């Protein structure tokens, strides 16, 4: 007997999933996504974690190393853009993100013609300012492009996990 507004006001977590969303992920038919990641980490999403080769396989399949292969990356390599900035393990800025760097990165994103941008920088869950500035600049320059900040979506330890989650969200 409650309205949708009343139900949602009392809801702490809401999950929504569809077969259509999974199909887009599996077939790579979803949005064309750019990933902004720290300079030097551009190949991390393609390399992935060791277990990504064997996730979901049975014992016999997982030990047949000649037939193991990782799935294609979710982001084209040309759309993975390194950002010159750095935050350390304590959340302190080691290399500031300059306005010039933001402009350079946003222009590279614009040139890719993407539908969405995932931003995942090291230790951003401790210090999200660099991601927030990049996100604001992308939204201003490319108002129709969807933007995901890893620090807002998945503020947890684990660069790979935050990056993949942000890319899938985008």
Secondary structure by P-SEA (a helix, b strand, c coil): cccaaaaaaaccbbbbbbaaaaaaaaaccccbbbbbbccccccccccccccccccccccccccccccccccccccccccbbbbcccccccccccccccaaaaaaaaaaaaaacccbbbbbcccccccaaaaaaaaaaaaaacccbbbbbcccccccccaaaaaaaaaaac
